[in-house]
Amino acid sequence: MNVNGNFLDICVLEWCKLFGDPCGKHYWGKIISDRMGFFQGLLNELKMSESEFNAYVTEMRAYRDKYVAHLGACRRNGIHSHFLVTWPHYGKNI
């Protein structure tokens, strides 16, 4: 295992806590008072539509569920091979 891969996995886990589970304790909608303003600002900053963002959330959750939360994944250079192939590149760090 590679340290970089571990850092990426932790980023995915933390990102999913904020954006991936509306029922979760740390979901952004539970800590932001102006939810619509924040969400529209996020979409504007990322230059994404709501449907694109929702698809990204689905992809991140799928990666987390298949490669981070369970131990059967193939890794290459310490990073899951799926991550190297399908990680969306939106030009922003989200």
Helices and strands as residue ranges (DSSP letters): H 3-19, G 28-30, H 35-46, H 50-63, I 64-68, E 75-76, E 79-80, H 81-86
